[in-house]
Amino acid sequence: MNPRALVLSEGLSLWGGMDPASGELIDAHHPQHGANLSGRVVVMPSGRGSSSSASVLAEAVRAGTAPAAIILGEPDLILSIGSAVAEELYGVVVPVLVLSPAERAVIKDGELVDLTMLASRPVRLGLD
């Protein structure tokens, strides 16, 4: 499976920022408002607030509208928890990875992303 990248120019809170029923980016103030995150590798500098983002991610997994993976520039424990909960409840993995700016820069919007290559990377949860 090689989903397409959706590179966001700003961080996103899934709570109030993503409709879990459709996967649409609904934050009216976000530059990519209206984009669809469903089945995409979402690349963004960081998550943005709200502990409820974990439940939105889990609900999107249940609804079949979750991103295929989330790539961040810094650790986000909330998104990692949402991914872990979704895996436990629904048996679906949404990898949440942290890559350096240089590594993220090579991922272009709309290009195919090889998730098997990303799967071998260590995951940092930001607990240190």
VOPAGU-2260 file (C-alpha; in pm, 1 decimal, decimal comma):
REM VOPAGU-2260
SITE   aa  ch    i         X         Y         Z
SITE  MET   A    0       0,0       0,0       0,0
SITE  ASN   A    1     145,5     332,8    -110,1
SITE  PRO   A    2     -92,8     615,6     -21,3
SITE  ARG   A    3     -43,7     973,2    -137,4
SITE  ALA   A    4     101,9    1242,1      86,5
SITE  LEU   A    5     -97,3    1539,9     205,0
SITE  VAL   A    6     157,8    1797,2     318,6
SITE  LEU   A    7       4,1    2053,9     552,6
SITE  SER   A    8     176,6    2388,9     591,6
SITE  GLU   A    9      55,7    2425,0     952,0
SITE  GLY   A   10     -18,9    2195,6    1241,6
SITE  LEU   A   11    -372,8    2069,6    1290,2
SITE  SER   A   12    -587,1    1980,8    1587,9
SITE  LEU   A   13    -812,7    1693,7    1486,7
SITE  TRP   A   14   -1067,8    1815,1    1743,9
SITE  GLY   A   15   -1257,7    2076,8    1543,9
SITE  GLY   A   16   -1012,0    2041,1    1258,3
SITE  MET   A   17   -1112,4    1709,3    1100,1
SITE  ASP   A   18   -1458,3    1567,7    1042,4
SITE  PRO   A   19   -1420,9    1200,3    1144,1
SITE  ALA   A   20   -1727,3    1105,5     938,5
SITE  SER   A   21   -1572,4    1225,6     611,2
SITE  GLY   A   22   -1201,0    1282,9     677,4
SITE  GLU   A   23   -1235,3    1643,0     561,6
SITE  LEU   A   24   -1018,5    1918,1     709,4
SITE  ILE   A   25   -1287,9    2146,0     851,5
SITE  ASP   A   26   -1081,4    2406,1    1041,1
SITE  ALA   A   27   -1191,5    2721,8     856,3
SITE  HIS   A   28    -867,5    2899,7     952,7
SITE  HIS   A   29    -632,0    2630,5     823,8
SITE  PRO   A   30    -466,5    2704,2     486,1
SITE  GLN   A   31    -566,6    2360,0     352,3
SITE  HIS   A   32    -931,5    2386,6     466,9
SITE  GLY   A   33   -1141,8    2145,1     261,1
SITE  ALA   A   34    -861,1    1893,8     195,0
SITE  ASN   A   35    -940,0    1531,6     273,4
SITE  LEU   A   36    -712,2    1340,6     512,3
SITE  SER   A   37    -878,1    1002,3     456,6
SITE  GLY   A   38    -628,6     739,4     342,5
SITE  ARG   A   39    -349,5     995,3     302,2
SITE  VAL   A   40      -9,7    1020,0     467,6
SITE  VAL   A   41     -58,5    1347,4     651,8
SITE  VAL   A   42     269,5    1536,9     687,3
SITE  MET   A   43     268,8    1838,2     917,9
SITE  PRO   A   44     505,3    2028,4    1144,4
SITE  SER   A   45     313,5    1931,5    1459,3
SITE  GLY   A   46     -20,8    1846,0    1606,9
SITE  ARG   A   47    -203,4    2140,6    1757,7
SITE  GLY   A   48    -365,6    2107,0    2091,2
SITE  SER   A   49    -671,7    1941,3    2231,8
SITE  SER   A   50    -650,2    1609,2    2406,2
SITE  SER   A   51    -974,8    1524,1    2226,6
SITE  SER   A   52    -774,7    1476,5    1904,8
SITE  ALA   A   53    -704,7    1122,3    2025,9
SITE  SER   A   54   -1076,4    1038,8    2023,2
SITE  VAL   A   55   -1126,7    1201,1    1681,8
SITE  LEU   A   56    -847,4     987,4    1536,0
SITE  ALA   A   57    -995,0     671,6    1690,9
SITE  GLU   A   58   -1341,8     762,3    1559,5
SITE  ALA   A   59   -1201,2     825,2    1210,5
SITE  VAL   A   60   -1043,9     478,6    1220,7
SITE  ARG   A   61   -1381,1     329,9    1318,1
SITE  ALA   A   62   -1549,9     520,2    1034,0
SITE  GLY   A   63   -1284,2     421,3     779,0
SITE  THR   A   64   -1183,4     784,4     716,6
SITE  ALA   A   65    -853,7     802,6     908,2
SITE  PRO   A   66    -522,7     903,2     753,7
SITE  ALA   A   67    -302,7     611,6     643,6
SITE  ALA   A   68     -22,4     759,0     856,7
SITE  ILE   A   69      74,0    1083,1    1027,9
SITE  ILE   A   70     424,1    1226,4     996,9
SITE  LEU   A   71     520,0    1505,2    1236,2
SITE  GLY   A   72     816,8    1730,2    1297,6
SITE  GLU   A   73     791,0    1687,3    1673,4
SITE  PRO   A   74     648,5    1421,9    1904,0
SITE  ASP   A   75     276,3    1438,8    1982,3
SITE  LEU   A   76     164,1    1211,3    2261,9
SITE  ILE   A   77    -206,8    1281,8    2200,2
SITE  LEU   A   78    -199,5    1157,7    1839,2
SITE  SER   A   79      10,4     860,1    1946,8
SITE  ILE   A   80    -249,1     771,1    2211,5
SITE  GLY   A   81    -528,0     800,1    1953,7
SITE  SER   A   82    -339,8     564,0    1725,9
SITE  ALA   A   83    -280,7     314,1    2008,4
SITE  VAL   A   84    -646,5     324,5    2116,5
SITE  ALA   A   85    -766,1     272,6    1758,1
SITE  GLU   A   86    -533,8     -25,7    1719,9
SITE  GLU   A   87    -660,3    -178,1    2044,2
SITE  LEU   A   88   -1028,9    -119,1    1968,6
SITE  TYR   A   89   -1042,3    -174,9    1592,7
SITE  GLY   A   90    -721,3    -358,9    1501,4
SITE  VAL   A   91    -620,1     -81,7    1259,6
SITE  VAL   A   92    -276,9      78,6    1278,5
SITE  VAL   A   93    -228,2     446,6    1194,5
SITE  PRO   A   94     147,1     499,1    1227,0
SITE  VAL   A   95     248,7     827,2    1391,9
SITE  LEU   A   96     610,3     907,9    1309,0
SITE  VAL   A   97     849,8    1191,3    1382,8
SITE  LEU   A   98    1089,6    1289,9    1106,3
SITE  SER   A   99    1350,4    1563,5    1089,4
SITE  PRO   A  100    1280,9    1872,8     878,1
SITE  ALA   A  101    1516,9    1741,7     609,3
SITE  GLU   A  102    1338,5    1404,3     600,0
SITE  ARG   A  103     994,6    1570,3     582,2
SITE  ALA   A  104    1108,9    1809,6     309,4
SITE  VAL   A  105    1165,3    1526,6      61,6
SITE  ILE   A  106     798,5    1422,6      89,0
SITE  LYS   A  107     604,8    1624,4    -166,4
SITE  ASP   A  108     231,0    1685,7    -161,2
SITE  GLY   A  109      45,7    1428,1    -369,3
SITE  GLU   A  110     337,8    1188,6    -414,7
SITE  LEU   A  111     313,3     820,2    -326,8
SITE  VAL   A  112     468,5     729,1       9,4
SITE  ASP   A  113     614,6     385,4      76,2
SITE  LEU   A  114     482,5     299,2     422,7
SITE  THR   A  115     697,9     -14,6     441,3
SITE  MET   A  116    1004,6     209,5     433,3
SITE  LEU   A  117     864,2     423,2     715,1
SITE  ALA   A  118     761,9     120,8     923,3
SITE  SER   A  119    1124,0      37,1    1002,4
SITE  ARG   A  120    1189,2     378,3    1161,7
SITE  PRO   A  121    1197,1     413,4    1539,9
SITE  VAL   A  122     899,5     597,1    1685,6
SITE  ARG   A  123     952,4     879,1    1934,8
SITE  LEU   A  124     655,7     954,1    2157,8
SITE  GLY   A  125     798,3    1258,0    2333,2
SITE  LEU   A  126     813,9    1096,2    2674,3
SITE  ASP   A  127    1175,1    1194,2    2739,2
